[in-house]
Amino acid sequence: MEFGIDLIVGSDKETALTKAVETCFPQATTLLSCGHLEENVRRRLQDKAGVPAEVGQDIVKRVFGAEGLAGGCFRTTLDAF
């Protein structure tokens, strides 16, 4: 079915959702949500690695902050939609 629009789906790559999108919308573009990634990293640092909250916040900022490794590019891409 063609609607004349491009379908873009942002997610955290959750397996069931990814399979459903690929099955139901094979032409869709999928994007990895920076917000989901950031929250996943924050949670894993604290819950799985036992990193103190202040250290975890610094790591997350260095990776996902405006000047960080993932800063701008993912958020700009998602904000455009």
C-alpha contacts under 8 A as a table, 3 or more apart, distances in Angstrom:
res1	aa1	res2	aa2	distance
2	E	5	I	7.81
6	D	28	A	6.86
6	D	29	T	7.77
7	L	27	Q	7.58
7	L	28	A	4.90
7	L	29	T	6.27
8	I	28	A	5.65
8	I	29	T	4.74
8	I	30	T	5.71
8	I	31	L	7.21
9	V	28	A	7.02
9	V	29	T	6.29
9	V	30	T	4.80
9	V	31	L	6.07
10	G	30	T	5.79
10	G	31	L	4.61
10	G	32	L	5.63
10	G	33	S	5.41
10	G	78	L	7.77
11	S	14	E	7.07
11	S	17	L	7.99
11	S	30	T	7.55
11	S	31	L	6.51
11	S	32	L	5.39
11	S	33	S	5.21
11	S	36	H	7.15
12	D	32	L	5.66
12	D	33	S	5.66
12	D	36	H	5.31
12	D	37	L	6.43
13	K	17	L	7.23
13	K	18	T	5.91
13	K	32	L	6.57
14	E	17	L	5.54
14	E	18	T	6.04
15	T	18	T	5.15
15	T	19	K	6.20
16	A	19	K	5.26
16	A	20	A	6.13
17	L	20	A	5.06
17	L	21	V	6.14
18	T	21	V	5.28
18	T	22	E	6.16
19	K	22	E	5.09
19	K	23	T	6.01
20	A	23	T	5.10
20	A	24	C	5.91
20	A	25	F	7.92
21	V	24	C	5.25
21	V	25	F	5.22
21	V	26	P	6.88
21	V	28	A	7.49
22	E	25	F	5.46
22	E	26	P	4.70
22	E	27	Q	7.87
22	E	28	A	7.50
23	T	26	P	5.85
25	F	28	A	5.42
32	L	36	H	7.91
32	L	37	L	7.72
32	L	74	F	7.95
33	S	36	H	5.29
33	S	37	L	6.32
33	S	74	F	7.21
33	S	75	R	7.97
33	S	78	L	7.42
34	C	37	L	4.98
34	C	38	E	5.98
34	C	64	F	7.85
34	C	70	A	7.96
34	C	74	F	5.74
34	C	75	R	6.28
35	G	38	E	5.12
35	G	39	E	6.27
35	G	75	R	7.98
36	H	39	E	5.23
36	H	40	N	6.09
37	L	40	N	5.03
37	L	41	V	6.13
38	E	41	V	5.22
38	E	42	R	6.11
38	E	60	V	6.84
38	E	64	F	6.70
39	E	42	R	5.02
39	E	43	R	6.09
40	N	43	R	5.22
40	N	44	R	6.10
41	V	44	R	5.17
41	V	45	L	5.99
41	V	60	V	7.23
42	R	45	L	5.36
42	R	46	Q	6.41
42	R	56	G	6.47
42	R	57	Q	7.36
42	R	60	V	6.57
43	R	46	Q	5.27
43	R	47	D	5.73
43	R	48	K	7.67
44	R	47	D	5.12
44	R	48	K	4.93
44	R	49	A	6.38
45	L	48	K	5.91
45	L	49	A	4.92
45	L	50	G	6.20
45	L	51	V	5.43
45	L	56	G	6.14
46	Q	49	A	5.89
46	Q	50	G	4.87
46	Q	51	V	5.07
46	Q	52	P	6.59
46	Q	53	A	6.65
46	Q	56	G	6.89
47	D	50	G	5.71
47	D	51	V	7.90
51	V	55	V	6.48
51	V	56	G	5.94
52	P	55	V	5.42
52	P	56	G	6.11
53	A	56	G	4.99
53	A	57	Q	6.06
54	E	57	Q	5.16
54	E	58	D	6.34
55	V	58	D	5.09
55	V	59	I	6.27
56	G	59	I	5.07
56	G	60	V	6.11
57	Q	60	V	5.11
57	Q	61	K	6.03
58	D	61	K	5.07
58	D	62	R	6.14
59	I	62	R	5.10
59	I	63	V	6.28
60	V	63	V	5.16
60	V	64	F	5.68
60	V	65	G	7.19
61	K	64	F	5.25
61	K	65	G	4.47
61	K	68	G	6.65
62	R	65	G	5.78
62	R	67	E	7.18
62	R	68	G	4.66
62	R	69	L	6.88
63	V	68	G	4.47
63	V	69	L	4.80
63	V	70	A	5.70
63	V	71	G	6.89
64	F	67	E	7.77
64	F	68	G	5.18
64	F	69	L	6.39
64	F	70	A	5.04
64	F	71	G	4.79
65	G	68	G	4.76
65	G	69	L	7.82
65	G	70	A	7.37
65	G	71	G	5.02
66	A	71	G	4.46
66	A	72	G	5.88
67	E	71	G	5.71
67	E	72	G	7.80
68	G	71	G	4.77
70	A	73	C	6.35
70	A	74	F	6.61
71	G	74	F	6.99
71	G	75	R	7.12
72	G	75	R	5.37
72	G	76	T	5.47
73	C	76	T	5.27
73	C	77	T	6.13
74	F	77	T	5.16
74	F	78	L	6.27
75	R	78	L	5.15
75	R	79	D	5.81
76	T	79	D	5.04
76	T	80	A	6.14
77	T	80	A	5.46
77	T	81	F	7.38
78	L	81	F	5.63
